[in-house]
Amino acid sequence: MVIGATGQIGRAAVDALARDGWDVTAASRGGGRDDGWPAQVRAVGLDRAQDTALAAAVGDGCDVLVDVVAYGAEHARQLTGLAGRVGSAVVISSVSVYEDDKGRGFDTQSEPDGFPEYPVPIPESQSTVRPGDGTYSTRKAALERDLLAAGDRLPTTLLRAGAVHGPNCRTPRELYFVKRNLDGRRRRVLAFGGLSRFHPVSVHTVAELIRLAARRPGSRVLNACDPEAPTVAEIAASIDAAMGVRAEDVLVDGPPPAPTVGDTPWTVPLPVVCDMRAAERELGYRPVVRYADRLPETIASIERRLAGRDWREAYPDMVRAYGDLFDYAAEDAWLAS
């Protein structure tokens, strides 16, 4: 059973598991299905906010429960309550749980000198933020803590995902460059010399890790990222190539020169790059895609959603997460100065 089956990761996970021979039940709030799934996939409606609904959907049990949308101690309690009826679980977490040796993490990055200085690459043994219910990172840490504590009753593989990319995303970072290209913007400002690195992960990479973990149950935490971590400038160039566009990068040494200028969704002052060797050792993982390989489908998905719509209407979650990504007036004023 896959919970969150019609989301970005869920769609790819259902497809990978079904094609690997599993009998898959795809559970989502709307109970819909993806046109690309094999016909034998069973789709069911599920409001996981209701404990009884989740237990009823699992019924007599399943061999593997994949939870793409688990978040916080409450969802961990739901899952551990199914121990005995579920053989093992695979649950999506986030690299945002990591903190550096000074206690800095994603929650402190807006503070002066608050951005974390992680080792490159980050191993799964790196310390994590204190579990709690205050932020996304602390709630993911609480989810991990409680599921790992119940590993003897419900073996769970926790996958710490990087910057997820692929079709059907509600917050596609690629929108930053795709829309500029569509709007004919041929100059773009990149802070930190365009060298920022925020490790991406394709939905197809996550689906492959889920497929492998389903076959090798265990209680563990693994990073979930693509085989490479391109710089922001390299990402921009890859999107240009996929769209058949030539654009000029205006590189700034240091932070964004203005609040809405040069600050992309990948822009960070220090690298966030994860170590994938544990997944190779424990699951036999080998890279299945590279970042540039899947850009055409991501771009096509963004173009379809933008067609005839204001970007803020098409992607309201991007507005909430990043603010005004397309303040062209501010960009032009800074470039002119």
VOGU-3710 file (C-alpha; in Angstrom, 3 decimals, decimal comma):
1> mvigatgqig> 0,000/0,000/0,000  1,232/3,483/-0,929  -0,169/6,415/1,088  -0,058/9,686/-0,840  -0,160/7,791/-4,128  -1,247/10,641/-6,389  1,439/13,061/-5,220  4,702/13,677/-6,991  6,688/10,871/-5,336  3,685/8,603/-4,852
11> raavdalard> 2,899/8,363/-8,571  6,416/7,213/-9,389  6,540/4,832/-6,410  3,280/3,097/-7,327  4,480/2,625/-10,892  7,891/1,257/-9,854  6,417/-1,193/-7,329  3,700/-2,449/-9,679  6,201/-3,041/-12,462  8,408/-4,888/-9,990
21> gwdvtaasrg> 5,645/-7,426/-9,427  3,901/-6,143/-6,304  0,112/-6,051/-5,950  -0,228/-2,338/-5,188  -3,041/-0,455/-3,495  -2,702/3,260/-4,262  -4,255/5,287/-1,438  -4,908/9,010/-1,694  -7,435/11,518/-0,393  -9,243/11,673/-3,738
31> ggrddgwpaq> -8,829/7,996/-4,559  -7,616/8,823/-8,085  -5,166/7,059/-10,307  -2,443/7,989/-12,780  -2,960/7,148/-16,436  0,518/5,664/-16,603  0,010/3,074/-13,866  -0,395/-0,585/-14,820  -4,046/-1,634/-14,979  -3,775/-3,956/-11,962
41> vravgldraq> -3,096/-1,092/-9,524  -6,038/-0,698/-7,117  -6,905/2,885/-6,187  -8,731/3,725/-2,939  -9,752/6,919/-1,153  -8,120/7,599/2,203  -8,170/10,554/4,564  -5,175/9,688/6,706  -6,200/12,340/9,220  -8,697/9,753/10,476
51> dtalaaavgd> -6,968/6,941/12,362  -9,825/4,524/11,792  -9,761/5,191/8,035  -6,102/4,245/7,751  -6,559/1,088/9,822  -9,595/0,131/7,718  -7,689/0,674/4,473  -4,877/-1,595/5,637  -7,468/-4,199/6,620  -5,966/-7,602/7,345
61> gcdvlvdvva> -2,551/-6,224/6,504  0,038/-5,758/3,810  3,625/-6,809/3,269  4,912/-3,259/2,755  3,408/0,117/3,632  4,922/3,113/1,821  4,091/6,485/3,387  5,018/9,462/1,246  3,200/12,060/3,358  4,035/11,054/6,955
71> ygaeharqlt> 4,814/14,069/9,103  5,379/14,284/12,831  4,844/12,127/15,905  1,103/11,757/15,214  1,690/9,998/11,920  4,408/7,865/13,501  1,839/6,769/16,089  -0,581/5,838/13,303  2,034/3,706/11,596  3,362/1,957/14,690
81> glagrvgsav> -0,242/1,202/15,651  -0,356/-1,032/12,581  2,579/-3,177/13,723  1,608/-6,818/13,409  -0,499/-6,142/10,341  2,287/-4,562/8,271  5,442/-6,455/7,395  7,646/-3,390/6,952  7,399/0,292/6,066  9,200/2,768/3,833
91> vissvsvyed> 8,672/6,384/4,910  9,823/9,648/3,333  11,764/12,037/5,557  13,945/15,022/4,610  17,550/16,224/4,618  16,222/19,222/6,557  16,560/17,182/9,770  20,349/17,600/9,710  22,151/20,128/11,882  25,818/21,059/11,857
101> dkgrgfdtqs> 28,337/20,794/14,690  27,257/24,218/15,988  23,576/23,267/16,179  22,622/25,203/13,032  20,107/23,765/10,583  17,429/24,743/8,100  15,462/26,464/10,871  18,330/28,867/11,674  19,337/29,777/8,124  17,627/33,180/8,185
111> epdgfpeypv> 19,569/34,226/11,302  22,916/36,067/11,125  25,579/33,406/10,501  22,775/30,882/10,844  23,265/28,775/7,733  24,599/25,321/8,619  28,100/24,260/7,589  27,654/20,579/6,808  30,378/18,107/5,897  30,588/17,399/2,162
121> pipesqstvr> 29,038/14,965/1,652  26,644/14,607/4,607  26,554/11,043/6,023  23,486/9,643/7,750  25,466/9,714/11,016  25,422/13,542/11,014  23,560/14,936/14,011  19,925/15,966/13,592  17,702/18,636/15,101  15,856/17,974/18,328
131> pgdgtystrk> 12,445/16,353/17,663  9,429/18,541/18,276  6,229/19,890/16,768  7,308/23,456/16,006  8,708/23,268/12,461  8,833/21,029/9,425  12,354/19,879/10,344  11,608/19,133/13,996  8,419/17,260/13,081  10,279/15,122/10,556
141> aalerdllaa> 12,874/14,430/13,265  10,074/13,340/15,628  8,703/11,043/12,935  12,130/9,438/12,531  12,727/9,069/16,270  9,446/7,302/16,967  9,600/4,981/13,966  13,183/3,952/14,676  12,266/3,291/18,320  9,610/0,844/17,100
151> gdrlpttllr> 11,933/-0,884/14,656  11,630/-4,234/16,407  7,855/-4,188/15,828  7,723/-2,385/12,494  10,979/-2,381/10,494  11,058/0,995/8,737  13,366/2,451/6,113  13,389/6,243/6,395  14,504/8,050/3,236  15,900/11,550/3,755
161> agavhgpncr> 15,003/13,220/0,477  16,839/16,192/-0,994  15,333/18,835/-3,296  12,700/16,742/-5,089  12,206/17,296/-8,813  10,006/15,758/-11,480  6,535/16,168/-12,988  3,383/16,937/-10,969  5,228/18,969/-8,337  3,370/21,752/-6,486
171> tprelyfvkr> 6,648/23,569/-5,725  8,987/22,924/-8,670  12,231/24,827/-8,178  12,776/24,575/-11,940  9,944/27,090/-12,367  12,493/29,818/-11,553  14,379/29,285/-14,818  11,587/27,814/-16,960  9,333/30,868/-16,587  12,211/33,256/-17,241
181> nldgrrrrvl> 12,963/31,430/-20,470  9,294/31,452/-21,463  9,152/35,194/-20,719  12,159/35,872/-22,938  14,443/36,901/-20,075  17,942/36,293/-21,409  19,922/37,612/-18,437  19,637/36,264/-14,915  21,428/37,142/-11,715  22,965/34,320/-9,676
191> afgglsrfhp> 24,274/34,942/-6,161  27,355/33,248/-4,685  28,904/33,053/-8,144  26,282/30,553/-9,289  28,106/27,881/-7,264  25,354/27,072/-4,729  24,679/23,350/-4,414  21,454/21,980/-2,901  21,364/18,260/-3,636  18,383/17,377/-5,863
201> vsvhtvaeli> 16,576/14,050/-6,102  14,385/12,847/-8,938  11,062/11,208/-8,134  12,445/8,275/-10,127  15,462/8,004/-7,810  13,170/8,023/-4,766  10,926/5,404/-6,406  13,937/3,176/-7,044  15,039/3,462/-3,408  11,494/2,610/-2,288
211> rlaarrpgsr> 11,452/-0,401/-4,611  14,751/-1,675/-3,232  13,800/-1,042/0,410  10,525/-2,939/-0,077  12,549/-6,012/-1,020  15,045/-5,586/1,853  13,126/-4,672/5,030  15,067/-3,142/7,872  15,138/-0,386/10,476  17,410/2,273/9,004
221> vlnacdpeap> 17,857/5,848/7,788  19,216/6,513/4,287  19,864/9,617/2,250  17,788/9,880/-0,929  19,488/12,056/-3,535  20,568/11,943/-7,162  24,060/10,711/-8,075  25,299/14,275/-8,564  24,693/17,675/-6,992  24,928/20,278/-9,768
231> tvaeiaasid> 25,530/23,953/-9,057  22,790/26,501/-9,661  24,608/27,671/-12,800  24,771/24,079/-14,073  21,055/23,601/-13,390  20,268/26,787/-15,308  22,407/25,636/-18,245  20,706/22,221/-18,283  17,249/23,830/-18,355  18,382/26,153/-21,152
241> aamgvraedv> 19,631/23,183/-23,179  16,381/21,266/-22,674  14,357/24,305/-23,790  16,634/25,266/-26,663  17,444/28,651/-25,122  20,684/30,607/-24,702  20,861/32,915/-21,696  23,575/34,894/-19,906  24,415/34,438/-16,230  25,289/37,596/-14,294
251> lvdgpppapt> 27,318/36,232/-11,386  27,470/37,988/-8,022  30,187/37,180/-5,500  28,344/36,781/-2,227  24,681/36,899/-1,232  21,787/38,197/-3,344  22,351/41,922/-4,018  18,689/42,755/-3,336  15,813/40,891/-1,629  14,260/39,638/-4,885
261> vgdtpwtvpl> 17,360/39,593/-7,090  19,581/36,551/-7,623  17,964/34,398/-4,942  16,899/31,135/-6,602  15,191/28,231/-4,785  18,580/26,455/-4,744  20,618/29,454/-3,573  22,565/28,653/-0,406  25,817/30,150/0,912  27,288/26,718/1,748
271> pvvcdmraae> 26,800/23,346/0,028  24,113/20,849/1,029  25,384/17,614/-0,545  24,484/14,143/0,714  26,420/10,875/0,791  24,668/8,031/-1,061  27,104/5,239/-0,204  24,937/3,783/2,578  22,071/3,188/0,132  24,514/1,478/-2,195
281> relgyrpvvr> 25,751/-0,800/0,604  22,439/-1,607/2,281  20,039/-1,717/-0,664  22,309/-2,386/-3,628  21,223/0,999/-5,032  22,734/2,116/-8,316  21,862/5,421/-10,033  18,922/5,131/-12,419  18,713/8,754/-13,655  20,746/11,921/-13,703
291> yadrlpetia> 19,374/15,408/-13,166  19,456/16,555/-16,776  17,978/13,271/-18,053  14,509/13,971/-16,644  14,319/17,721/-17,180  12,164/17,527/-20,329  9,270/15,904/-18,440  9,614/18,390/-15,580  9,625/21,344/-17,963  6,651/19,986/-19,907
301> sierrlagrd> 4,702/19,579/-16,655  5,433/23,201/-15,681  4,506/24,512/-19,120  1,172/22,668/-19,036  0,307/24,073/-15,646  1,317/27,613/-16,562  -0,618/27,665/-19,843  -2,993/30,647/-19,763  -2,537/31,203/-16,014  -0,679/33,577/-13,746
311> wreaypdmvr> 2,162/31,712/-12,075  0,830/32,626/-8,628  -2,472/30,973/-9,433  -0,745/27,925/-10,934  1,723/27,519/-8,066  0,359/29,101/-4,861  2,640/26,928/-2,717  5,662/28,459/-4,462  4,450/31,926/-3,504  4,082/30,878/0,129
321> aygdlfdyaa> 7,500/29,199/0,173  9,595/31,708/-1,777  7,660/34,957/-2,218  8,007/36,892/-5,482  10,381/34,877/-7,664  9,813/37,055/-10,716  10,381/40,651/-9,642  11,659/41,667/-13,064  11,479/45,369/-12,241  13,908/44,912/-9,347
331> edawlas> 16,204/42,796/-11,504  16,248/45,356/-14,313  16,893/48,198/-11,877  19,843/46,381/-10,332  21,271/45,391/-13,722  20,940/48,976/-14,949  22,792/50,245/-11,882
//
